[in-house]
Amino acid sequence: MIIVDANIIAYLLLETEHTPLAEAVWARDPDWYVPVLWRSEVENILVNAVRHNHLTIEKARERMEMALHILDDREDLVSSDQVLILATQSGCTAYDCEYVALARQYGVSLVTFDKAIVKKFPETALFPADFLKN
């Protein structure tokens, strides 16, 4: 079991240079969990892909349905108090700290491409390549 952020999910859904790493993370551990806010973040990524003509709205809907299927019953709420503390102490966004808080809540790793999160929370967050080495 791991926590993944919206970018890992998006890279699994969309063809990018990071897709092979997201697929490798999925192959290594498909037991992904997320905070509830992942939906809004992934929807926003898909909207931007549509706006930049990388996807049609129909394909964006298909990708979101895929994500909802993958993460069905794998969403959880996190403590707002923990998020506020983590974000205030680290300088990271509250959005990003939701993923960190959930990883800490479950006692598992957060896999992310976010350099700031890995730097501020090295005991919790790992880059995909580092996760794959373990």
VMD Tcl script that builds the backbone (N, CA, C; Angstrom):
set m [mol new atoms 402]
animate dup $m
set s [atomselect $m all]
$s set {name element resname resid chain x y z} {
  {N N MET 1 A 0.833 -1.187 0.000}
  {CA C MET 1 A 0.000 0.000 0.000}
  {C C MET 1 A 0.875 1.247 0.000}
  {N N ILE 2 A 0.517 2.198 -0.874}
  {CA C ILE 2 A 1.201 3.489 -0.927}
  {C C ILE 2 A 0.171 4.590 -1.141}
  {N N ILE 3 A 0.589 5.800 -0.830}
  {CA C ILE 3 A -0.183 6.985 -1.156}
  {C C ILE 3 A 0.447 7.574 -2.413}
  {N N VAL 4 A -0.387 7.959 -3.361}
  {CA C VAL 4 A 0.111 8.619 -4.573}
  {C C VAL 4 A -0.586 9.959 -4.707}
  {N N ASP 5 A 0.105 10.906 -5.310}
  {CA C ASP 5 A -0.530 12.207 -5.495}
  {C C ASP 5 A -1.190 12.294 -6.868}
  {N N ALA 6 A -1.838 13.404 -7.116}
  {CA C ALA 6 A -2.607 13.581 -8.350}
  {C C ALA 6 A -1.738 13.473 -9.597}
  {N N ASN 7 A -0.489 13.895 -9.506}
  {CA C ASN 7 A 0.374 13.818 -10.688}
  {C C ASN 7 A 0.692 12.376 -11.059}
  {N N ILE 8 A 0.930 11.543 -10.081}
  {CA C ILE 8 A 1.172 10.122 -10.374}
  {C C ILE 8 A -0.059 9.524 -11.060}
  {N N ILE 9 A -1.232 9.850 -10.536}
  {CA C ILE 9 A -2.476 9.355 -11.128}
  {C C ILE 9 A -2.602 9.867 -12.562}
  {N N ALA 10 A -2.382 11.156 -12.749}
  {CA C ALA 10 A -2.505 11.753 -14.088}
  {C C ALA 10 A -1.513 11.127 -15.061}
  {N N TYR 11 A -0.302 10.876 -14.612}
  {CA C TYR 11 A 0.693 10.270 -15.502}
  {C C TYR 11 A 0.316 8.844 -15.873}
  {N N LEU 12 A -0.437 8.186 -15.025}
  {CA C LEU 12 A -0.934 6.855 -15.373}
  {C C LEU 12 A -2.038 6.959 -16.434}
  {N N LEU 13 A -2.795 8.035 -16.403}
  {CA C LEU 13 A -3.933 8.213 -17.307}
  {C C LEU 13 A -3.568 8.832 -18.655}
  {N N LEU 14 A -2.523 9.641 -18.671}
  {CA C LEU 14 A -2.153 10.403 -19.857}
  {C C LEU 14 A -0.789 9.960 -20.378}
  {N N GLU 15 A -0.590 10.082 -21.650}
  {CA C GLU 15 A 0.713 9.756 -22.226}
  {C C GLU 15 A 1.663 10.944 -22.080}
  {N N THR 16 A 2.640 10.795 -21.178}
  {CA C THR 16 A 3.656 11.827 -20.969}
  {C C THR 16 A 5.004 11.134 -20.841}
  {N N GLU 17 A 6.044 11.914 -20.697}
  {CA C GLU 17 A 7.367 11.322 -20.497}
  {C C GLU 17 A 7.463 10.601 -19.154}
  {N N HIS 18 A 6.547 10.932 -18.227}
  {CA C HIS 18 A 6.549 10.301 -16.904}
  {C C HIS 18 A 5.653 9.069 -16.807}
  {N N THR 19 A 4.897 8.796 -17.844}
  {CA C THR 19 A 3.968 7.662 -17.816}
  {C C THR 19 A 4.665 6.333 -17.535}
  {N N PRO 20 A 5.817 6.031 -18.153}
  {CA C PRO 20 A 6.465 4.745 -17.842}
  {C C PRO 20 A 6.791 4.575 -16.358}
  {N N LEU 21 A 7.190 5.653 -15.686}
  {CA C LEU 21 A 7.475 5.554 -14.242}
  {C C LEU 21 A 6.196 5.334 -13.452}
  {N N ALA 22 A 5.131 6.037 -13.810}
  {CA C ALA 22 A 3.848 5.836 -13.119}
  {C C ALA 22 A 3.367 4.400 -13.318}
  {N N GLU 23 A 3.523 3.872 -14.517}
  {CA C GLU 23 A 3.136 2.485 -14.789}
  {C C GLU 23 A 3.987 1.505 -13.991}
  {N N ALA 24 A 5.271 1.808 -13.842}
  {CA C ALA 24 A 6.163 0.937 -13.064}
  {C C ALA 24 A 5.784 0.956 -11.583}
  {N N VAL 25 A 5.396 2.127 -11.071}
  {CA C VAL 25 A 4.935 2.221 -9.683}
  {C C VAL 25 A 3.671 1.381 -9.524}
  {N N TRP 26 A 2.747 1.495 -10.462}
  {CA C TRP 26 A 1.502 0.714 -10.439}
  {C C TRP 26 A 1.809 -0.782 -10.468}
  {N N ALA 27 A 2.744 -1.185 -11.321}
  {CA C ALA 27 A 3.097 -2.607 -11.435}
  {C C ALA 27 A 3.721 -3.115 -10.137}
  {N N ARG 28 A 4.501 -2.284 -9.489}
  {CA C ARG 28 A 5.167 -2.688 -8.245}
  {C C ARG 28 A 4.182 -2.767 -7.084}
  {N N ASP 29 A 3.264 -1.772 -6.993}
  {CA C ASP 29 A 2.294 -1.753 -5.894}
  {C C ASP 29 A 1.025 -1.045 -6.363}
  {N N PRO 30 A 0.026 -1.784 -6.808}
  {CA C PRO 30 A -1.217 -1.165 -7.278}
  {C C PRO 30 A -2.211 -0.828 -6.162}
  {N N ASP 31 A -1.792 -0.982 -4.929}
  {CA C ASP 31 A -2.651 -0.696 -3.788}
  {C C ASP 31 A -2.496 0.781 -3.420}
  {N N TRP 32 A -3.083 1.642 -4.259}
  {CA C TRP 32 A -2.957 3.085 -4.113}
  {C C TRP 32 A -4.089 3.653 -3.272}
  {N N TYR 33 A -3.740 4.567 -2.373}
  {CA C TYR 33 A -4.722 5.297 -1.573}
  {C C TYR 33 A -4.482 6.787 -1.728}
  {N N VAL 34 A -5.542 7.555 -1.550}
  {CA C VAL 34 A -5.489 8.994 -1.795}
  {C C VAL 34 A -6.406 9.750 -0.835}
  {N N PRO 35 A -6.087 11.026 -0.569}
  {CA C PRO 35 A -7.051 11.854 0.147}
  {C C PRO 35 A -8.172 12.238 -0.820}
  {N N VAL 36 A -9.312 12.586 -0.296}
  {CA C VAL 36 A -10.486 12.872 -1.117}
  {C C VAL 36 A -10.229 13.972 -2.151}
  {N N LEU 37 A -9.375 14.919 -1.860}
  {CA C LEU 37 A -9.150 16.024 -2.785}
  {C C LEU 37 A -8.517 15.602 -4.107}
  {N N TRP 38 A -8.043 14.365 -4.234}
  {CA C TRP 38 A -7.420 13.911 -5.476}
  {C C TRP 38 A -8.341 14.125 -6.671}
  {N N ARG 39 A -9.637 13.959 -6.477}
  {CA C ARG 39 A -10.592 14.079 -7.596}
  {C C ARG 39 A -10.513 15.453 -8.245}
  {N N SER 40 A -10.566 16.488 -7.440}
  {CA C SER 40 A -10.516 17.850 -7.978}
  {C C SER 40 A -9.195 18.115 -8.676}
  {N N GLU 41 A -8.125 17.622 -8.113}
  {CA C GLU 41 A -6.813 17.844 -8.729}
  {C C GLU 41 A -6.695 17.124 -10.074}
  {N N VAL 42 A -7.133 15.886 -10.128}
  {CA C VAL 42 A -7.054 15.133 -11.387}
  {C C VAL 42 A -8.022 15.720 -12.410}
  {N N GLU 43 A -9.208 16.095 -11.973}
  {CA C GLU 43 A -10.144 16.742 -12.893}
  {C C GLU 43 A -9.526 17.999 -13.490}
  {N N ASN 44 A -8.843 18.780 -12.677}
  {CA C ASN 44 A -8.199 19.995 -13.166}
  {C C ASN 44 A -7.110 19.682 -14.187}
  {N N ILE 45 A -6.330 18.651 -13.936}
  {CA C ILE 45 A -5.292 18.238 -14.889}
  {C C ILE 45 A -5.935 17.828 -16.214}
  {N N LEU 46 A -7.027 17.079 -16.143}
  {CA C LEU 46 A -7.719 16.647 -17.357}
  {C C LEU 46 A -8.338 17.842 -18.109}
  {N N VAL 47 A -8.914 18.781 -17.379}
  {CA C VAL 47 A -9.460 19.989 -18.010}
  {C C VAL 47 A -8.358 20.737 -18.753}
  {N N ASN 48 A -7.205 20.873 -18.122}
  {CA C ASN 48 A -6.087 21.558 -18.784}
  {C C ASN 48 A -5.643 20.813 -20.034}
  {N N ALA 49 A -5.668 19.492 -19.994}
  {CA C ALA 49 A -5.315 18.703 -21.177}
  {C C ALA 49 A -6.318 18.945 -22.306}
  {N N VAL 50 A -7.589 19.072 -21.960}
  {CA C VAL 50 A -8.620 19.376 -22.967}
  {C C VAL 50 A -8.401 20.788 -23.512}
  {N N ARG 51 A -8.176 21.733 -22.633}
  {CA C ARG 51 A -7.979 23.131 -23.065}
  {C C ARG 51 A -6.770 23.296 -23.986}
  {N N HIS 52 A -5.766 22.472 -23.779}
  {CA C HIS 52 A -4.560 22.555 -24.612}
  {C C HIS 52 A -4.595 21.566 -25.778}
  {N N ASN 53 A -5.774 21.028 -26.034}
  {CA C ASN 53 A -5.993 20.126 -27.175}
  {C C ASN 53 A -5.161 18.852 -27.133}
  {N N HIS 54 A -4.859 18.370 -25.929}
  {CA C HIS 54 A -4.166 17.093 -25.776}
  {C C HIS 54 A -5.159 15.948 -25.650}
  {N N LEU 55 A -6.394 16.297 -25.265}
  {CA C LEU 55 A -7.467 15.316 -25.103}
  {C C LEU 55 A -8.785 15.942 -25.541}
  {N N THR 56 A -9.698 15.104 -25.957}
  {CA C THR 56 A -11.072 15.563 -26.151}
  {C C THR 56 A -11.787 15.457 -24.810}
  {N N ILE 57 A -12.915 16.121 -24.709}
  {CA C ILE 57 A -13.690 16.013 -23.466}
  {C C ILE 57 A -14.138 14.570 -23.254}
  {N N GLU 58 A -14.445 13.865 -24.325}
  {CA C GLU 58 A -14.854 12.461 -24.201}
  {C C GLU 58 A -13.720 11.617 -23.625}
  {N N LYS 59 A -12.508 11.840 -24.113}
  {CA C LYS 59 A -11.347 11.089 -23.592}
  {C C LYS 59 A -11.069 11.472 -22.140}
  {N N ALA 60 A -11.248 12.734 -21.814}
  {CA C ALA 60 A -11.051 13.166 -20.427}
  {C C ALA 60 A -12.053 12.461 -19.513}
  {N N ARG 61 A -13.288 12.364 -19.954}
  {CA C ARG 61 A -14.293 11.646 -19.161}
  {C C ARG 61 A -13.911 10.178 -18.986}
  {N N GLU 62 A -13.441 9.554 -20.062}
  {CA C GLU 62 A -13.009 8.146 -19.981}
  {C C GLU 62 A -11.872 7.985 -18.990}
  {N N ARG 63 A -10.909 8.896 -19.045}
  {CA C ARG 63 A -9.757 8.815 -18.144}
  {C C ARG 63 A -10.186 8.989 -16.692}
  {N N MET 64 A -11.128 9.908 -16.460}
  {CA C MET 64 A -11.596 10.125 -15.089}
  {C C MET 64 A -12.344 8.901 -14.596}
  {N N GLU 65 A -13.142 8.293 -15.441}
  {CA C GLU 65 A -13.839 7.059 -15.057}
  {C C GLU 65 A -12.835 5.963 -14.716}
  {N N MET 66 A -11.752 5.883 -15.498}
  {CA C MET 66 A -10.687 4.919 -15.210}
  {C C MET 66 A -10.107 5.160 -13.818}
  {N N ALA 67 A -9.815 6.416 -13.540}
  {CA C ALA 67 A -9.231 6.771 -12.239}
  {C C ALA 67 A -10.196 6.447 -11.099}
  {N N LEU 68 A -11.462 6.764 -11.301}
  {CA C LEU 68 A -12.461 6.460 -10.276}
  {C C LEU 68 A -12.558 4.958 -10.035}
  {N N HIS 69 A -12.433 4.186 -11.089}
  {CA C HIS 69 A -12.459 2.724 -10.949}
  {C C HIS 69 A -11.218 2.226 -10.181}
  {N N ILE 70 A -10.069 2.742 -10.541}
  {CA C ILE 70 A -8.814 2.331 -9.899}
  {C C ILE 70 A -8.831 2.664 -8.406}
  {N N LEU 71 A -9.374 3.826 -8.068}
  {CA C LEU 71 A -9.311 4.321 -6.686}
  {C C LEU 71 A -10.613 4.140 -5.916}
  {N N ASP 72 A -11.492 3.313 -6.439}
  {CA C ASP 72 A -12.756 3.031 -5.768}
  {C C ASP 72 A -12.506 2.497 -4.356}
  {N N ASP 73 A -13.117 3.122 -3.372}
  {CA C ASP 73 A -12.967 2.748 -1.956}
  {C C ASP 73 A -11.539 2.881 -1.450}
  {N N ARG 74 A -10.747 3.739 -2.055}
  {CA C ARG 74 A -9.369 3.948 -1.624}
  {C C ARG 74 A -9.109 5.412 -1.276}
  {N N GLU 75 A -10.180 6.105 -0.956}
  {CA C GLU 75 A -10.094 7.509 -0.566}
  {C C GLU 75 A -10.295 7.607 0.939}
  {N N ASP 76 A -9.621 8.572 1.530}
  {CA C ASP 76 A -9.815 8.761 2.960}
  {C C ASP 76 A -9.675 10.230 3.302}
  {N N LEU 77 A -10.347 10.616 4.363}
  {CA C LEU 77 A -10.226 11.964 4.895}
  {C C LEU 77 A -8.987 12.040 5.778}
  {N N VAL 78 A -8.422 13.211 5.849}
  {CA C VAL 78 A -7.276 13.423 6.735}
  {C C VAL 78 A -7.625 14.504 7.740}
  {N N SER 79 A -6.877 14.539 8.807}
  {CA C SER 79 A -7.082 15.524 9.860}
  {C C SER 79 A -6.708 16.915 9.354}
  {N N SER 80 A -7.677 17.828 9.410}
  {CA C SER 80 A -7.399 19.218 9.021}
  {C C SER 80 A -6.318 19.815 9.903}
  {N N ASP 81 A -6.321 19.445 11.168}
  {CA C ASP 81 A -5.313 19.937 12.095}
  {C C ASP 81 A -3.915 19.524 11.630}
  {N N GLN 82 A -3.772 18.253 11.249}
  {CA C GLN 82 A -2.470 17.767 10.760}
  {C C GLN 82 A -2.044 18.502 9.499}
  {N N VAL 83 A -2.978 18.698 8.585}
  {CA C VAL 83 A -2.672 19.387 7.325}
  {C C VAL 83 A -2.213 20.812 7.610}
  {N N LEU 84 A -2.932 21.498 8.479}
  {CA C LEU 84 A -2.552 22.879 8.815}
  {C C LEU 84 A -1.168 22.940 9.441}
  {N N ILE 85 A -0.882 22.023 10.339}
  {CA C ILE 85 A 0.438 21.995 10.990}
  {C C ILE 85 A 1.532 21.702 9.959}
  {N N LEU 86 A 1.333 20.662 9.159}
  {CA C LEU 86 A 2.338 20.294 8.159}
  {C C LEU 86 A 2.590 21.427 7.164}
  {N N ALA 87 A 1.517 22.030 6.680}
  {CA C ALA 87 A 1.657 23.099 5.687}
  {C C ALA 87 A 2.327 24.336 6.286}
  {N N THR 88 A 1.948 24.679 7.504}
  {CA C THR 88 A 2.537 25.845 8.155}
  {C C THR 88 A 4.019 25.637 8.430}
  {N N GLN 89 A 4.375 24.477 8.925}
  {CA C GLN 89 A 5.773 24.196 9.259}
  {C C GLN 89 A 6.650 24.039 8.030}
  {N N SER 90 A 6.111 23.481 6.952}
  {CA C SER 90 A 6.939 23.167 5.781}
  {C C SER 90 A 6.958 24.264 4.723}
  {N N GLY 91 A 5.915 25.074 4.680}
  {CA C GLY 91 A 5.803 26.053 3.610}
  {C C GLY 91 A 5.177 25.467 2.345}
  {N N CYS 92 A 4.829 24.182 2.385}
  {CA C CYS 92 A 4.176 23.527 1.249}
  {C C CYS 92 A 2.681 23.857 1.275}
  {N N THR 93 A 2.006 23.599 0.175}
  {CA C THR 93 A 0.572 23.881 0.130}
  {C C THR 93 A -0.200 22.901 1.001}
  {N N ALA 94 A -1.364 23.330 1.445}
  {CA C ALA 94 A -2.242 22.438 2.199}
  {C C ALA 94 A -2.654 21.255 1.324}
  {N N TYR 95 A -2.845 21.509 0.014}
  {CA C TYR 95 A -3.203 20.424 -0.901}
  {C C TYR 95 A -2.155 19.310 -0.845}
  {N N ASP 96 A -0.901 19.701 -0.986}
  {CA C ASP 96 A 0.182 18.711 -0.966}
  {C C ASP 96 A 0.285 18.027 0.387}
  {N N CYS 97 A 0.060 18.789 1.436}
  {CA C CYS 97 A 0.177 18.214 2.783}
  {C C CYS 97 A -0.946 17.240 3.111}
  {N N GLU 98 A -2.043 17.273 2.364}
  {CA C GLU 98 A -3.081 16.250 2.551}
  {C C GLU 98 A -2.509 14.870 2.223}
  {N N TYR 99 A -1.716 14.787 1.171}
  {CA C TYR 99 A -1.106 13.508 0.789}
  {C C TYR 99 A -0.092 13.061 1.843}
  {N N VAL 100 A 0.704 14.001 2.344}
  {CA C VAL 100 A 1.679 13.689 3.391}
  {C C VAL 100 A 0.960 13.212 4.652}
  {N N ALA 101 A -0.084 13.926 5.044}
  {CA C ALA 101 A -0.831 13.556 6.252}
  {C C ALA 101 A -1.433 12.161 6.108}
  {N N LEU 102 A -1.955 11.835 4.927}
  {CA C LEU 102 A -2.537 10.510 4.739}
  {C C LEU 102 A -1.466 9.430 4.797}
  {N N ALA 103 A -0.319 9.686 4.203}
  {CA C ALA 103 A 0.779 8.710 4.265}
  {C C ALA 103 A 1.193 8.474 5.715}
  {N N ARG 104 A 1.287 9.534 6.480}
  {CA C ARG 104 A 1.647 9.389 7.896}
  {C C ARG 104 A 0.545 8.681 8.676}
  {N N GLN 105 A -0.701 8.985 8.355}
  {CA C GLN 105 A -1.836 8.345 9.020}
  {C C GLN 105 A -1.793 6.830 8.838}
  {N N TYR 106 A -1.432 6.380 7.640}
  {CA C TYR 106 A -1.355 4.948 7.355}
  {C C TYR 106 A 0.025 4.344 7.640}
  {N N GLY 107 A 1.032 5.189 7.857}
  {CA C GLY 107 A 2.379 4.689 8.093}
  {C C GLY 107 A 3.015 4.095 6.847}
  {N N VAL 108 A 2.723 4.706 5.691}
  {CA C VAL 108 A 3.257 4.229 4.418}
  {C C VAL 108 A 3.909 5.385 3.675}
  {N N SER 109 A 4.518 5.074 2.546}
  {CA C SER 109 A 5.179 6.100 1.741}
  {C C SER 109 A 4.206 6.839 0.834}
  {N N LEU 110 A 4.547 8.084 0.564}
  {CA C LEU 110 A 3.897 8.882 -0.461}
  {C C LEU 110 A 4.824 8.874 -1.668}
  {N N VAL 111 A 4.315 8.488 -2.819}
  {CA C VAL 111 A 5.105 8.513 -4.044}
  {C C VAL 111 A 4.657 9.726 -4.852}
  {N N THR 112 A 5.618 10.565 -5.212}
  {CA C THR 112 A 5.332 11.839 -5.859}
  {C C THR 112 A 6.501 12.286 -6.740}
  {N N PHE 113 A 6.206 13.101 -7.729}
  {CA C PHE 113 A 7.245 13.754 -8.523}
  {C C PHE 113 A 7.572 15.134 -7.952}
  {N N ASP 114 A 6.881 15.548 -6.910}
  {CA C ASP 114 A 7.005 16.887 -6.348}
  {C C ASP 114 A 8.299 17.022 -5.537}
  {N N LYS 115 A 9.237 17.772 -6.084}
  {CA C LYS 115 A 10.554 17.936 -5.441}
  {C C LYS 115 A 10.450 18.606 -4.069}
  {N N ALA 116 A 9.572 19.592 -3.942}
  {CA C ALA 116 A 9.440 20.293 -2.661}
  {C C ALA 116 A 8.932 19.354 -1.573}
  {N N ILE 117 A 7.994 18.504 -1.911}
  {CA C ILE 117 A 7.449 17.556 -0.919}
  {C C ILE 117 A 8.525 16.559 -0.497}
  {N N VAL 118 A 9.266 16.040 -1.463}
  {CA C VAL 118 A 10.328 15.076 -1.127}
  {C C VAL 118 A 11.398 15.749 -0.270}
  {N N LYS 119 A 11.715 16.988 -0.592}
  {CA C LYS 119 A 12.731 17.709 0.183}
  {C C LYS 119 A 12.252 17.997 1.604}
  {N N LYS 120 A 11.010 18.435 1.757}
  {CA C LYS 120 A 10.491 18.805 3.079}
  {C C LYS 120 A 10.097 17.597 3.928}
  {N N PHE 121 A 9.752 16.489 3.275}
  {CA C PHE 121 A 9.284 15.304 4.000}
  {C C PHE 121 A 10.025 14.047 3.532}
  {N N PRO 122 A 11.347 14.026 3.655}
  {CA C PRO 122 A 12.128 12.891 3.128}
  {C C PRO 122 A 11.846 11.562 3.831}
  {N N GLU 123 A 11.302 11.618 5.045}
  {CA C GLU 123 A 10.986 10.388 5.765}
  {C C GLU 123 A 9.668 9.781 5.289}
  {N N THR 124 A 8.893 10.547 4.525}
  {CA C THR 124 A 7.573 10.105 4.079}
  {C C THR 124 A 7.471 10.003 2.559}
  {N N ALA 125 A 8.035 10.969 1.858}
  {CA C ALA 125 A 7.846 11.087 0.407}
  {C C ALA 125 A 9.046 10.567 -0.382}
  {N N LEU 126 A 8.728 9.880 -1.472}
  {CA C LEU 126 A 9.750 9.328 -2.359}
  {C C LEU 126 A 9.433 9.662 -3.810}
  {N N PHE 127 A 10.477 9.908 -4.589}
  {CA C PHE 127 A 10.305 9.984 -6.037}
  {C C PHE 127 A 10.006 8.580 -6.549}
  {N N PRO 128 A 9.294 8.463 -7.657}
  {CA C PRO 128 A 8.993 7.130 -8.200}
  {C C PRO 128 A 10.229 6.255 -8.407}
  {N N ALA 129 A 11.293 6.821 -8.933}
  {CA C ALA 129 A 12.514 6.033 -9.176}
  {C C ALA 129 A 13.079 5.494 -7.871}
  {N N ASP 130 A 13.028 6.288 -6.808}
  {CA C ASP 130 A 13.524 5.826 -5.508}
  {C C ASP 130 A 12.610 4.749 -4.919}
  {N N PHE 131 A 11.305 4.918 -5.085}
  {CA C PHE 131 A 10.360 3.895 -4.642}
  {C C PHE 131 A 10.627 2.564 -5.335}
  {N N LEU 132 A 10.923 2.633 -6.610}
  {CA C LEU 132 A 11.149 1.410 -7.394}
  {C C LEU 132 A 12.451 0.709 -7.007}
  {N N LYS 133 A 13.403 1.455 -6.446}
  {CA C LYS 133 A 14.682 0.870 -6.017}
  {C C LYS 133 A 14.523 0.041 -4.735}
  {N N ASN 134 A 13.566 0.426 -3.898}
  {CA C ASN 134 A 13.371 -0.252 -2.592}
  {C C ASN 134 A 12.819 -1.646 -2.759}
}
mol reanalyze $m
mol bondsrecalc $m
mol representation Tube
mol addrep $m
